Amino acid sequence: MGRSELIQAVLDVLRKNSGKMMESSLIKTLQSRYRDVTLMEVRKALLVMELNGIVRVHSLDDERKLISVVGVK
């Protein structure tokens, strides 16, 4: 799966969950749909999305992160 396909998949999952989701739940959902998706690939895609102003990653503590959609370019 390419990065642009993964970004679109992340957006689809987030939109189906009211635009917000815990990172762990997002990764589990993506891995259930696309078996070959790794944690590192998802985090890289989230970083690209955050840098482009599409999502915001809120660190709740050392392990928990909340992902929310802020805009789509």
ZIVENZI-V129570 format. One record per backbone hydrogen bond with DSSP energy under -0.5 kcal/mol. CO is the residue of the C=O (numbers start at 0). NH is the residue of the N-H. Records with the same first field share a line. If there is no record, write none. Layout:
CO = NH ; NH
This chain:
1 = 5
2 = 6
3 = 7
4 = 8
5 = 9
6 = 10
7 = 11
8 = 12
9 = 13
10 = 14
11 = 15
12 = 16
13 = 16 ; 18
14 = 17
16 = 19
18 = 68
20 = 66
21 = 25
22 = 26
23 = 27
24 = 28
25 = 29
26 = 30
27 = 31
28 = 32
29 = 33
32 = 34
33 = 36
37 = 41
38 = 42
39 = 43
40 = 44
41 = 45
42 = 46
43 = 47
44 = 48
45 = 49
46 = 50
47 = 51
48 = 53 ; 54
49 = 52
53 = 69 ; 70
55 = 57 ; 67
56 = 58
57 = 59 ; 65
63 = 59 ; 60
64 = 22 ; 66
65 = 57
66 = 20
67 = 55
